[in-house]
């Protein structure tokens, strides 16, 4: 019985394998495969050069593809962004408030504002420079007003991206530089830096931002000669054409507001002195450090402002000795016997508590008329420290009195955080 069962199983197995064998013989000829294998024995033999050749071919193919990608990348860059243009950006957060002793309004509320600035510098010859500054922000009230001294630097007001500055500068010979642009401030074209004090509120820029040194962005052109021994002389002109006003008075006409400034100075690594005369016509007004009465007088006609500046810094930072900047302005008004004056002192300590930190103290008398009975005064005090290489935080307090021709006291505080990237 067992034998009979084995025979049945064997027969059934053969019957199942027969169709498979027949199908395999139809598809694959085993003899031909063996013949082909024997004929290829020599050519398929592996040695030390087999893989080297294959890898070399792969590397060559890969290099060709990379070269092709680099060509395409250069084509994209040539049409997208010039390799001679350098851009740096910064975002500033300002949070602060102001207290007025005689006035109560919404301007005393705490404000939180921002500004964004992108600086683009492009050279076409290696010695020239096209400068463009793009600015946006939402500053308002005391942060963007010259009335109480709280106006901050690089303020953006429109909350939209705008071209805030644009000019072109190029050398003439070895010691001369020429500027020209539809949006430029005259202090960029001076041959001697009037101040090394770095302010938070703009009124203390330029060794006192009064009548001799102002800050107004308009059409301008200038020239500066800088000798190798530190002597410098410069002259520039700014005119308020349609770039900043709605009236189309044109360039350098009898109706256009115009500023014509000439400066002479001498600079050494530790100190500098300079003098400037600024002729201003048709109510040109660009000062931030002034009283209300002086500002109104400036805007009524022509005036001439004279300014003296000087600064000194110690050999080493990190000591109790600060750098010192001093400034003095006097102004004469055409067709009037009135005059006005301003003085400024700025002290700055560097690396005092931590590396790269700054402590700044500024004291000044805003520009006032000679017949004013009040004694206006303005000040600021700040500590600036770097949280890291890209972030700087600067708590500041500022204040003053008699800025509006009355006895009102002003006290303000702001924390400014600058992000550079």
NORRAMO-V937407 format. One record per backbone hydrogen bond with DSSP energy under -1.0 kcal/mol. CO is the residue of the C=O (numbers start at 1). NH is the residue of the N-H. E is the energy in kcal/mol with one decimal. If there is no record, write none. Layout:
co & nh & e
CO & NH & E
CO & NH & E
//
This chain:
co & nh & e
1 & 5 & -1.9
2 & 6 & -2.2
3 & 7 & -2.2
4 & 8 & -1.9
5 & 9 & -2.4
6 & 10 & -2.7
7 & 11 & -2.6
8 & 12 & -2.5
9 & 13 & -2.3
10 & 14 & -2.2
11 & 15 & -2.2
12 & 16 & -1.5
13 & 17 & -2.1
14 & 18 & -2.0
17 & 21 & -2.5
18 & 22 & -2.4
19 & 23 & -2.3
20 & 24 & -2.4
21 & 25 & -2.1
22 & 26 & -1.3
23 & 27 & -1.4
24 & 28 & -2.7
29 & 33 & -1.8
30 & 34 & -2.2
31 & 35 & -2.2
32 & 36 & -2.6
33 & 37 & -2.4
34 & 38 & -2.1
35 & 39 & -2.0
36 & 40 & -1.2
40 & 44 & -1.9
42 & 45 & -1.0
47 & 50 & -1.1
49 & 53 & -2.2
50 & 54 & -1.5
51 & 55 & -3.0
52 & 56 & -2.5
53 & 57 & -2.1
54 & 58 & -2.1
55 & 59 & -2.9
56 & 60 & -2.4
57 & 61 & -2.3
58 & 62 & -2.6
59 & 63 & -2.9
60 & 64 & -2.0
61 & 65 & -1.8
62 & 66 & -2.4
63 & 67 & -2.8
64 & 68 & -1.9
65 & 69 & -2.0
66 & 70 & -2.5
67 & 71 & -2.1
68 & 72 & -2.0
69 & 73 & -2.4
70 & 74 & -2.6
71 & 75 & -2.1
72 & 76 & -2.0
73 & 77 & -2.9
74 & 78 & -2.6
75 & 79 & -1.2
77 & 81 & -2.1
82 & 85 & -1.3
84 & 123 & -1.3
86 & 121 & -2.6
88 & 119 & -3.0
89 & 421 & -2.6
90 & 117 & -2.6
91 & 419 & -3.1
92 & 115 & -1.7
93 & 417 & -2.6
94 & 113 & -3.1
95 & 415 & -2.7
96 & 111 & -3.4
97 & 413 & -2.4
99 & 411 & -2.1
105 & 108 & -1.7
106 & 109 & -1.8
111 & 96 & -2.3
113 & 94 & -2.9
114 & 138 & -1.7
115 & 92 & -2.7
116 & 136 & -2.0
117 & 90 & -2.4
118 & 134 & -2.5
119 & 88 & -1.9
120 & 132 & -2.2
121 & 86 & -2.8
122 & 130 & -3.0
129 & 169 & -2.6
130 & 122 & -2.1
131 & 167 & -2.0
132 & 120 & -2.8
133 & 164 & -2.4
133 & 165 & -1.4
134 & 118 & -2.3
135 & 162 & -2.1
136 & 116 & -2.9
137 & 159 & -1.9
140 & 143 & -1.4
141 & 144 & -1.8
143 & 152 & -2.2
151 & 202 & -2.7
156 & 139 & -2.8
162 & 135 & -2.6
162 & 164 & -1.0
165 & 133 & -2.5
166 & 183 & -1.7
167 & 131 & -2.7
168 & 180 & -1.8
169 & 129 & -2.4
170 & 178 & -2.6
175 & 226 & -2.6
176 & 172 & -2.3
177 & 224 & -2.1
178 & 170 & -2.1
179 & 222 & -2.0
180 & 168 & -2.7
181 & 220 & -2.6
183 & 166 & -2.5
184 & 218 & -1.8
185 & 188 & -1.7
186 & 189 & -1.8
200 & 153 & -1.2
201 & 204 & -1.6
202 & 205 & -1.7
203 & 209 & -2.5
208 & 210 & -2.0
209 & 288 & -2.8
209 & 289 & -2.5
218 & 184 & -2.6
219 & 239 & -2.7
220 & 181 & -2.3
221 & 237 & -2.8
222 & 179 & -2.5
223 & 235 & -2.5
224 & 177 & -2.2
225 & 233 & -2.1
227 & 230 & -1.3
230 & 267 & -1.9
231 & 227 & -3.1
232 & 265 & -2.7
233 & 225 & -3.2
234 & 263 & -2.4
235 & 223 & -2.6
236 & 261 & -2.1
237 & 221 & -1.9
238 & 259 & -2.8
239 & 219 & -1.0
239 & 241 & -1.4
241 & 244 & -1.2
247 & 249 & -1.3
257 & 240 & -3.1
258 & 281 & -2.7
259 & 238 & -2.7
260 & 279 & -2.8
261 & 236 & -2.5
262 & 277 & -2.1
263 & 234 & -2.5
264 & 275 & -2.5
265 & 232 & -2.5
266 & 273 & -2.1
270 & 313 & -2.2
271 & 268 & -3.2
272 & 311 & -2.2
273 & 266 & -2.5
274 & 309 & -2.4
275 & 264 & -2.4
276 & 307 & -2.6
277 & 262 & -2.3
278 & 305 & -2.5
279 & 260 & -2.7
280 & 303 & -2.3
281 & 258 & -1.1
286 & 215 & -2.1
289 & 367 & -1.8
291 & 295 & -2.1
292 & 296 & -2.0
293 & 297 & -1.9
294 & 298 & -2.0
295 & 299 & -1.5
297 & 300 & -1.2
301 & 283 & -2.5
302 & 334 & -2.2
303 & 280 & -2.6
304 & 332 & -2.8
305 & 278 & -2.9
306 & 330 & -2.1
307 & 276 & -2.3
308 & 328 & -2.2
309 & 274 & -2.3
310 & 326 & -2.7
311 & 272 & -1.9
312 & 324 & -2.8
323 & 348 & -1.8
324 & 312 & -2.4
325 & 346 & -2.9
326 & 310 & -1.9
327 & 344 & -2.2
328 & 308 & -2.7
329 & 342 & -1.9
330 & 306 & -2.9
331 & 340 & -1.7
332 & 304 & -2.7
333 & 336 & -1.5
338 & 333 & -1.3
339 & 370 & -2.4
340 & 331 & -2.9
341 & 368 & -1.9
342 & 329 & -2.4
343 & 365 & -2.2
344 & 327 & -2.1
345 & 363 & -2.7
346 & 325 & -2.3
347 & 361 & -2.6
348 & 323 & -2.9
349 & 359 & -2.4
350 & 318 & -2.4
354 & 357 & -1.6
357 & 351 & -2.3
358 & 384 & -3.4
359 & 349 & -2.7
360 & 382 & -2.3
361 & 347 & -3.1
362 & 380 & -1.7
363 & 345 & -2.6
364 & 378 & -2.4
365 & 343 & -1.1
367 & 291 & -2.1
368 & 341 & -1.7
369 & 372 & -1.5
377 & 401 & -2.0
378 & 364 & -2.1
379 & 399 & -2.2
380 & 362 & -2.3
381 & 397 & -2.5
382 & 360 & -2.0
383 & 395 & -1.1
384 & 358 & -2.6
385 & 393 & -2.7
390 & 420 & -3.0
391 & 387 & -1.7
391 & 388 & -1.4
392 & 418 & -2.9
393 & 385 & -2.5
394 & 416 & -2.2
395 & 383 & -1.8
396 & 414 & -2.5
397 & 381 & -2.8
398 & 412 & -3.1
399 & 379 & -2.3
400 & 410 & -3.0
401 & 377 & -1.9
403 & 292 & -1.5
408 & 402 & -1.4
409 & 101 & -2.2
410 & 400 & -1.9
411 & 99 & -3.4
412 & 398 & -2.3
413 & 97 & -2.0
414 & 396 & -2.6
415 & 95 & -1.7
416 & 394 & -2.9
417 & 93 & -2.6
418 & 392 & -2.2
419 & 91 & -2.2
//
